[in-house]
Amino acid sequence: MFPEFSEYSVEIKDKEFIREDGKKFRQSVVLILVSPDGHHKDEVVLGYLEEAEMFRMISEGETMNIDQCYIDQLSLSDYRKKHDLERKELVKLVGFTACNSFFNNTHVIDFEYAEFAESEVSFEHSFFAKSAISMHGAIIRSGGMNFSNTKLPSGNLDFTNLHVEQGEINFKNTIFGVGNIDFQDAVFGDGEVEFTNADFNDGDVSFVNTQFANGKISFKVAHFGTGKIDFHFAKMGGGDVSFERTEFGNGKIDFRTVEFGTGRVNFNRAVFGDGDISFEASQLKNGKISFTRAAFGEGDLTFELAEYDDVDANFDRVDFGAGNISFYNARFKKLFLTSCHFDYYLDLRVARCRYIDLSDSIVRDIMDLQPYEFEIDVDTINFSGMRLIGRIYIDWEKNHVKRLIMSQTDTSKRLKAEQFRTLKENFNITGKYSDEDKSYVEFKRQESLAILEEGIKKNPVSAIWLYPLYAFKLVVLDWAGLYATNPVRVMISMLVSYSIFSLIAAVMTLSSKTYLISSMGESSLTVVGKAFYYIAITFLTIGYGDYYPAGHLHWLAGIVGWVGLFLMSYFTVAFVRKILR
């Protein structure tokens, strides 16, 4: 209706204006609109309505169709004074519509405590040139409210305590002026709430304690300025909530204690400024909240105490910017942080989460999973493909690390091995050497299984040698000493091996033509004593030579010497490794 302009002039004429629907106005207004470059002028002709005429329409209960009109004064406060009404007494406006109209009030356009009845309240395609608007305490009985494609004035816009009982709330493509926009304590019915592509300009935007009922809510592709955006205590129903590709300014963004209801919440590709962003203690009962490919600035992001017990939260390929991130004491069903860059502190000390996916993420600072004030109840964490440049604070026992990785159902043995290796290196950096050893053991175990499975899958015939090789690693490297991480385990393995070999030697000397011959003449040792003594000097490679074998003990002697030498070397490696750390 109104082309873009930078200046305008108004001329009221005593010339009848006939609207497209045949409605006649006694006077008309000619608007001369000057283009921003100053080179073009557009002329728009509208009907002219004085405030007194509109007051007459209100008093007589006449339908208030003021489409295509020029309004320079409209105040229900003035109406109440004129008719001696109380300040908060409702004033009924029947069938109010002001589409394609031009408001040029010198004072606030006052619809406070208006009662709109019988149809949609519409300001579609209208232009508000000067004064701010107040609809504080107004009630819209049916039809909803339509400000789509409207240019609103600079100054504070007051929609506080507005009640829309039925119908859609439409601010699609609306351009707000500079100033605060306040919907605090507003109550919307079950119709959709549409702020798609709205430009909120600079100023605070408040939806504090706003009730959104069950309709869909869309701020898709909306643009916010530098002011604070506050949804604190807002309540939403069963409709989906969309902030997809919304551009937030550098002001603080507050979603604390918001009840998102049961719909899907979408922040995909949203762009956040440098202000702090808080979802602290917010709630979502079902569905999903998604921030896929969103971009954050330098402010901190917090989901502390958030209650999303049955919700999947998706942060796939998010740019988290330069702020700290906190999920402290929050509750999720699943938390996806895949392919993200964490350049600053990340607090993942959640109270409850079935599955956390950190695959292909990059951690450059600190990721905190260390339990402190409460137990971190997580079933599974996926570290596959993580690039760990910083540090992870995590405890093998308290965080149940082995269970976190082994409970993964969608990763191979190779990927599990790589995750244990990543944590092994992390524990080394953080000085938790005992946890490092446990991670290393699990890494080698999963690696051995991966080699076995991959080899057989590639060539089934290779099972002939791969299974014996796997069994050798399992017994000699794993069972005997936990891959040189446990010298006590190696010592026990030595004692067990020595005892077994001694018993074998004793049985052989008692049941076959096998002898232990003394080079020193007769001995007071029994047959069993000779066997244990001989195995000891052979196992430990002492080799006194006072007893030597005859018969089948010759081949046993070689095996005993080799095993003893191997286990002593194994013990030395494990022991020195412990001491040096």
ZIUR-V8200 format. One record per run of one state. SS is the DSSP state (h for helix, s for strand, l for the rest). FROM is the first residue (numbers start at 1). TO is the last residue. If there is no record, write none. Layout:
ss-><SS,SS>
from-><FROM,FROM>
to-><TO,TO>
This chain:
ss-><l,s,l,s,l,s,l,s,l,s,l,h,l,s,l,s,l,s,h,l,s,l,s,l,s,l,s,l,s,l,s,l,s,l,s,l,s,l,s,l,s,l,s,l,s,l,s,l,s,l,s,l,s,l,s,l,s,l,s,l,s,l,s,l,s,l,s,l,s,l,s,l,s,l,s,l,s,l,s,l,s,l,s,l,s,l,s,l,s,l,s,l,s,l,s,l,s,l,s,l,s,l,s,l,s,l,s,l,s,l,s,l,s,l,s,l,h,l,h,l,h,l,h,l,h,l,s,l,h,l,s,l,h,l>
from-><1,7,14,17,19,24,26,27,35,41,49,51,60,65,66,69,72,75,76,83,91,95,97,98,102,104,109,111,114,118,121,123,127,129,133,135,139,141,145,147,151,152,157,159,163,165,169,171,175,176,181,183,187,189,193,195,199,200,205,207,211,212,217,219,223,224,229,231,235,236,241,243,247,248,253,255,259,260,265,267,271,272,277,279,283,284,288,291,295,296,301,303,307,315,319,320,325,327,331,337,341,343,346,348,352,358,362,364,366,369,377,383,387,389,391,394,401,407,413,430,433,459,460,480,487,512,515,519,527,540,547,551,553,581>
to-><6,13,16,18,23,25,26,34,40,48,50,59,64,65,68,71,74,75,82,90,94,96,97,101,103,108,110,113,117,120,122,126,128,132,134,138,140,144,146,150,151,156,158,162,164,168,170,174,175,180,182,186,188,192,194,198,199,204,206,210,211,216,218,222,223,228,230,234,235,240,242,246,247,252,254,258,259,264,266,270,271,276,278,282,283,287,290,294,295,300,302,306,314,318,319,324,326,330,336,340,342,345,347,351,357,361,363,365,368,376,382,386,388,390,393,400,406,412,429,432,458,459,479,486,511,514,518,526,539,546,550,552,580,581>
